[in-house]
Amino acid sequence: MKRIAIEFDKVSKKFSSSEQYAVTDVSASIEEGSFITILGTSGSGKTTLLKMINRIHELSSGEILFFGENIKKLPAEKHRQKIGYVIQQVGLFPHMTVAENIATVPNILKWNKKDTSQRVDALLDLMKIPSKEYKKRYPRQLSGGQQQRVGIARAMAADPEIMLMDEPFGALDAITRLNLQDEILKIQKELNKTILFVTHDVNEAFKLGDKVIIMDKGAVQQFDTPRNILFNPANEFVSNLVSSEDILQKLKFLHARDVMIPFELKEKNGDIRVNENIDLQKLLTYFLTGDIDYIIVEKDNHEVVGMITPKELKIKKSIQGDIS
């Protein structure tokens, strides 16, 4: 059973400069190893909620538990050393090289030079930045996408248990943004990191998140999987927020693993196999272009993990209506 990485218990935040609460009575559990996106419009409280986790903003009431421990029991700086933090503006130190930027937290923790150097090289490799070519460069000598990759590497340097990401790709061009989305998904899967990722972009939230927290006026409107939010919105606000995309576009955010059932038949020659990560928009084409009773779902190693029939596509009627 997975541990609870972060527990919000009736968390609220009110700034002295405002009469309104920025965050109101939030309760939610974040499982270890999950990728949670926090979605909302400007002023919805999503960034404030994120910043309370690493105590940039202190709670007005309620509790936040970090792997079962109240975050107020540790000095703020020690608590922050356990958490990686990435922001939109990157925040690299301009007078430090790439290597020095990434080594910031290991140096604070007094790692030895050999371990630090190896960690810098490993992270640059993970971020697809050639270490020999780039580690002695300064931030001004990097593109926006490269700077953001270095910022992510710096946040991961001390191998934190949790990563907080506040609209990290918001200032990037569309192609770079899509590439970094794909890479952060791959990294999260490989390393099993717990990530909380703030965004105002519906597409980004549903592409990245195992679950999505939708906020408005400081309150959580729905905390659920992309599938349930898209097709079972909790209220009118959520419905309006996610209704901008048509039904076929929405299918891009759902995957075979989200709707599959156990495979209990005998496999036959000619059976169609698809990867568990294929999106339902692509999967739909198989059912529309052929007389197929089921599709087998497999992992990357080709192990069969389930199957999908037309019955599992609960949105089938809506799809047919849109197509016709």
C-alpha positions in Angstrom: 0.0 0.0 0.0 1.3 3.4 -1.0 2.3 5.9 1.7 0.5 9.3 1.9 3.2 11.8 1.0 1.1 14.9 1.7 -2.0 15.3 3.7 -4.0 18.5 3.7 -6.3 18.7 6.7 -8.7 21.6 6.6 -6.0 24.0 5.4 -6.8 27.7 5.0 -4.7 30.8 4.2 -5.7 34.4 4.7 -3.2 37.2 3.9 -3.2 40.3 6.1 -3.6 42.5 3.0 -6.9 40.9 2.0 -10.3 40.4 3.5 -10.8 37.2 1.5 -9.2 33.8 2.1 -6.7 32.8 -0.6 -7.3 29.1 0.3 -10.3 27.8 2.1 -10.7 24.5 4.1 -8.7 22.2 1.8 -8.6 18.6 2.7 -6.9 16.1 0.4 -4.4 13.2 0.4 -1.5 12.9 -2.0 -0.1 9.4 -2.5 3.6 8.8 -2.8 4.7 8.5 -6.4 1.7 10.3 -7.9 1.7 13.1 -10.3 -0.9 15.7 -9.2 -1.7 18.7 -11.3 -3.4 21.7 -9.7 -5.6 23.6 -12.2 -7.4 26.9 -11.9 -7.7 30.4 -13.2 -5.6 33.3 -11.9 -6.4 34.0 -8.2 -7.9 30.6 -7.6 -5.5 29.8 -4.8 -3.5 27.1 -6.6 0.0 28.7 -6.2 -0.8 29.6 -2.5 -1.7 26.0 -1.8 1.6 24.8 -3.4 3.7 27.3 -1.5 2.2 26.3 1.9 3.7 22.8 1.4 7.3 24.2 1.5 6.3 26.9 4.0 6.9 29.9 1.7 3.4 30.8 3.0 2.5 29.7 6.5 -0.9 28.2 7.2 -3.6 30.4 8.8 -5.4 27.2 10.0 -5.4 23.5 9.6 -2.4 21.1 9.2 -0.2 19.8 6.4 1.4 16.4 7.1 4.6 15.5 5.2 4.8 11.7 5.3 2.8 11.8 8.5 4.7 14.6 10.2 3.4 18.0 10.8 5.5 20.4 8.7 5.6 23.0 11.5 7.7 20.6 13.7 10.8 21.1 11.6 12.7 24.3 10.9 11.5 25.7 7.6 14.9 25.5 5.9 15.4 21.9 6.9 11.9 21.1 5.6 12.6 22.8 2.3 15.7 20.8 1.8 13.5 17.7 1.4 11.5 19.3 -1.4 12.4 20.3 -4.9 10.9 23.5 -6.1 10.7 24.7 -9.7 9.1 28.0 -10.8 8.2 29.6 -14.2 11.0 32.2 -14.0 13.5 29.4 -13.4 15.4 31.5 -10.8 18.9 30.3 -11.8 21.7 32.3 -10.1 23.2 34.3 -13.0 26.7 34.5 -11.5 26.9 30.7 -11.2 27.7 28.2 -13.8 25.2 25.4 -14.7 27.1 23.0 -12.5 27.3 25.4 -9.6 23.5 26.1 -9.9 22.7 22.4 -9.8 25.1 21.8 -6.9 23.5 24.5 -4.7 21.6 22.2 -2.3 24.2 19.4 -2.2 26.7 22.1 -1.2 24.4 23.4 1.6 24.1 19.8 2.8 27.9 19.5 2.6 28.2 16.7 0.1 31.7 15.8 -0.9 32.9 17.2 -4.2 33.1 13.8 -6.0 29.5 12.9 -5.1 28.3 16.3 -6.1 30.1 16.3 -9.4 28.7 12.9 -10.2 25.2 14.0 -9.3 25.5 17.1 -11.6 26.6 15.0 -14.5 23.9 12.4 -14.0 21.2 15.0 -13.8 22.4 16.9 -16.9 22.3 13.5 -18.7 18.8 12.9 -17.4 17.8 16.3 -18.7 19.4 15.6 -22.1 22.0 18.4 -21.7 25.6 17.3 -22.6 27.5 17.7 -19.3 30.9 18.4 -20.8 29.6 21.1 -23.2 27.2 22.9 -20.8 28.1 22.5 -17.2 30.6 25.4 -17.3 28.3 27.7 -19.1 26.2 30.5 -17.4 22.4 30.8 -17.5 22.6 33.7 -20.0 24.3 31.3 -22.5 21.3 28.9 -22.5 18.0 28.9 -24.3 14.8 29.2 -22.3 14.2 25.5 -22.5 17.7 24.6 -21.4 17.4 27.0 -18.5 14.2 25.3 -17.4 15.9 21.9 -17.7 18.7 23.1 -15.5 16.1 24.5 -13.0 14.5 21.1 -12.8 17.9 19.4 -12.4 18.7 21.8 -9.5 15.4 21.0 -7.8 16.2 17.3 -8.1 19.9 17.6 -7.0 19.5 16.3 -3.4 17.0 13.6 -4.5 14.0 15.2 -2.8 11.0 13.0 -1.9 8.6 15.6 -3.4 8.8 18.0 -6.3 6.7 21.2 -6.4 6.4 22.8 -9.8 4.7 26.2 -10.2 3.8 26.7 -13.9 7.3 25.8 -14.9 6.6 25.7 -18.7 4.4 28.7 -18.9 6.9 31.0 -20.5 8.2 28.6 -23.1 7.2 28.2 -26.7 4.6 25.5 -27.6 7.1 23.0 -29.0 9.5 23.3 -26.2 6.7 23.1 -23.7 5.3 19.9 -25.2 8.8 18.3 -25.3 9.4 19.1 -21.6 5.9 17.8 -20.7 6.8 14.5 -22.3 10.2 14.4 -20.6 8.9 15.2 -17.1 6.4 12.4 -17.4 9.1 10.0 -18.4 11.3 11.1 -15.5 8.5 10.9 -13.0 7.7 7.4 -14.1 11.4 6.3 -14.0 12.1 7.8 -10.6 8.7 7.4 -9.0 8.8 11.0 -7.7 5.8 12.6 -6.1 5.0 15.8 -8.1 2.6 18.6 -7.6 2.3 20.7 -10.6 0.4 24.0 -10.9 -1.0 25.1 -14.2 -3.8 27.2 -15.7 -3.8 25.1 -18.9 -6.5 22.4 -19.1 -4.6 20.4 -21.7 -1.4 20.4 -19.6 -3.2 19.5 -16.5 -5.0 16.5 -18.0 -1.9 15.3 -20.0 0.3 15.2 -16.9 -1.8 14.5 -13.9 -2.7 11.0 -12.5 -5.2 13.1 -10.6 -6.2 16.8 -11.0 -7.1 19.3 -8.2 -9.4 21.9 -9.7 -9.6 25.1 -7.6 -11.8 28.2 -7.7 -11.9 31.1 -5.2 -9.6 29.2 -2.8 -11.6 26.1 -2.6 -11.2 22.6 -4.2 -14.0 22.1 -6.7 -13.0 18.6 -7.6 -10.0 16.2 -7.0 -10.2 13.2 -9.3 -8.8 11.5 -12.3 -8.9 13.2 -15.7 -11.4 10.7 -16.9 -13.9 11.3 -14.0 -13.5 15.1 -14.2 -14.0 15.2 -18.0 -17.1 13.0 -18.0 -18.4 13.4 -14.5 -17.7 17.0 -13.5 -18.6 17.8 -9.9 -20.4 21.1 -10.5 -21.1 23.8 -13.1 -17.7 25.5 -12.6 -15.8 22.3 -13.4 -18.1 21.6 -16.3 -17.5 25.0 -17.8 -13.7 24.8 -17.2 -13.3 21.5 -19.1 -16.0 21.9 -21.8 -13.8 24.0 -24.1 -12.6 20.9 -25.8 -14.8 18.7 -27.9 -15.3 15.0 -27.1 -12.6 13.7 -29.5 -10.1 16.2 -28.1 -10.9 15.0 -24.6 -10.1 11.4 -25.6 -6.4 12.4 -26.0 -6.2 12.7 -22.2 -7.5 9.2 -21.4 -5.5 6.0 -21.9 -6.2 2.3 -22.5 -5.1 1.6 -18.9 -7.9 3.9 -17.6 -10.7 1.8 -19.1 -9.4 -1.7 -19.6 -10.9 -4.8 -17.9 -9.1 -8.2 -17.2 -8.3 -10.3 -20.2 -10.0 -13.7 -19.6 -10.2 -15.0 -23.2 -8.0 -17.2 -25.2 -5.7 -15.1 -27.5 -6.2 -15.7 -31.3 -4.1 -15.0 -34.3 -4.9 -11.6 -35.6 -5.8 -10.1 -32.3 -4.9 -6.4 -32.0 -2.5 -5.4 -29.2 -2.0 -1.9 -28.0 0.2 -0.4 -25.3 -1.5 0.6 -22.1 -0.5 4.2 -22.6 -2.2 4.6 -26.0 -4.8 7.4 -25.8 -8.4 6.6 -26.5 -8.6 8.9 -29.5 -6.2 6.6 -31.3 -7.8 3.5 -29.8 -11.2 4.6 -31.1 -10.0 4.3 -34.7 -9.7 0.6 -34.4 -13.3 0.2 -33.4 -14.5 2.6 -36.1 -12.6 1.0 -39.0 -13.1 -2.7 -38.3 -15.4 -5.3 -36.9 -13.6 -5.8 -33.6 -15.0 -7.4 -30.4 -12.0 -6.5 -28.2 -8.5 -5.1 -28.2 -5.7 -6.6 -26.0 -3.8 -4.1 -23.8 -0.1 -4.8 -23.0 2.7 -3.2 -21.0 6.0 -2.0 -22.6 7.4 -5.5 -22.1 4.4 -7.0 -24.0 2.9 -8.5 -20.9 -0.9 -8.7 -21.3 -2.6 -6.6 -18.6 -6.2 -6.4 -19.9 -8.5 -5.8 -22.8 -11.0 -3.2 -24.0 -14.4 -3.8 -25.6 -16.9 -1.2 -26.9 -18.7 -1.5 -23.6 -15.7 -0.1 -21.7 -16.0 3.1 -23.7 -18.7 4.6 -21.6 -18.5 7.7 -23.7 -19.3 5.7 -26.9 -22.7 7.2 -27.4 -21.3 10.7 -27.1 -18.6 9.8 -29.6 -21.0 8.4 -32.1 -23.2 11.4 -31.8 -20.3 13.7 -32.5 -19.1 11.7 -35.4 -22.5 11.4 -37.0 
